[in-house]
Amino acid sequence: MNSSISVSAESRESSTSALFQEHLLSLETRPNDLDSLGHVNHAVVLEYFEAARVRLARELGFPEQSKLVVVVSRIEVDYLAEIGSGCLLVSTRIVDLPDDFRDELNYKLMLEHTLTRAGRDGALARARVSVAFIDRETRALVSFQQALSSNWAATE
């Protein structure tokens, strides 16, 4: 049985304004995140960035079980300083998206993640992530504009 969730114009407008905001995720390191030197393992940093992308999708109104799947097509990470245990903050923002993005179809979206220690200045790691949108059933590429529409955000 297919059910659909309609997205109101107000919700879409709210999602659009949220596109250009910085989105924050606070997290606490876990003991298994650390290597033998007490540093957060480089692969764990990728997990932190993934958690931030999931949070961003929720904040933009995409239900967890949607017809749409967000896939990473490229990720480039710069590790800038030692990352030890404690409270960390991941900021995520959409970059390289023009204000008039609705006028031309975009099949990739570029995100920038910055990992910092909560309450302190200075980036510990930065990533640029290119994501694409895929229809879960057909495995077809979907434009970002379609992804924002209620047809693609609807649950199955």
N, C-alpha and C positions, 0 to 999 in steps of 0.2 A: 504494500500500500504506500503510495506516495503522498506526502503531505508537504505543504509549502508554507513558508513564513513570509508574509509580505513585509517589505521594508517601506515605511512611510517616507514621504518627501522630507519631513523634519529629521528623521533618522539619517537619511542620505546626506542632507545638508550638514548635520552634525559630524558624520563620518568624513565628509569632504574637508571641513575645517580642521578635523583631527589629523588629516594627512600631513599638514604642514607644521605640526607641533612636535616637540621632543617628547618621547615616551620613556618612562623610567621604570626599571625593575630593580628592587632591592633584594639581595640574597645573602645568605650566610654560607660560608664555605663549610663543607662536611669533611670529616677526617679522611675519607677515602678519596677526596679531591686532591690531596697533597702527595707529592713524591717523597723520596727519602731525604731530600734536603729541606722539606717543609714548604716547597713551592707548589702552587696550583699547577697541575699537569696541563700542558698545552692543549691536549684534546678536551679537557674539561672546560677550558675557556670557550671552545666551540659549543659545548652544551649550554653554557651560560648564554651565549648569543642566540642559540636556538630557542631557549626559554623566553628570551626577550622578543623574538619574532612571533612566537605563539601568543604572547601577551598583546603585542601590537595588533595581530589579526583579530583577537577578541575585542580590543578597544575600537577597532574599525567596524565592528558589527558582524564579523564572519562567525557563524556558529561552528562549534567543534566538529560536528558531523555534517559538513556541507557537501554539495556536489563538487566543490572546488578543492583542489590540493595545491598548496604552495610548495614549490620545489626550488632548491638552491641550485643554480647553474654555475655559479662561480663564487669563491670566497677568497679574499686576500687578507691575511692577518699580520699586523705588526705588533710584536711583543716589545713593549717599551721600557718595562721595569719589572723587578721581581714582584711576584704576586703571592703573598703569604696568606695565612688564615685570617678570618675576620669577616666583617660586613663589607660587601661590595655593592656597587651600583652600576647597572648597565643602562646607558642611554641609547635610544634608537631613534633615528629620524630618517625620513625618506629624503633622498637627495636627487638632484638632476631631474626633477619633475617640474616642468613649467607651470605657471599659474593657470594657463589656458590648456591644461593637459587633456581636457575633454574634447578638444577639437581634432586631435589626431590619435589614432590607436597606438598604444604602447604595449608591447608584448613582454617587456622586461621591466622590472622595477629595481632601482638601486637603493640599498639601505646602507646606513653607516652606524656601526655600533662603537661605543666608547666605554671601556671598563675602567672604573675608578674605585678608589677606596672611599667608602661613605664618609662624608665630612671632611675630605681632604681634596686639595687641588692636585692636578697632574694625572694624565692618563697612564694606565698600566698596560693597556692593549687597545688597539683600534682595528676595526675590520670594515671592509667594503664588501657587501654581499649583493650579488645579482640574483634575483628570484624571478621565477616565471609561474604562471598559473595554468593548471591542467584540469580538464574535466575528468572527474573520478571514473565515470562510466566509459566514455569514448576514448580517453587518453589524449584528447585533442588539446592543442594549445588554445588558451583563452586570453583575450586582451585584458589589460588592467581595467579598462572601462567596463567591460562585460562583468568582470569580477566584482565590481562595485554595485552592479545592478542587482535587483532583488531576485532575478531569475537564477543567477549563479550562486547567490548566498543562501538560497533556499535549502532546507534540509530535505533528505530523502524520506 
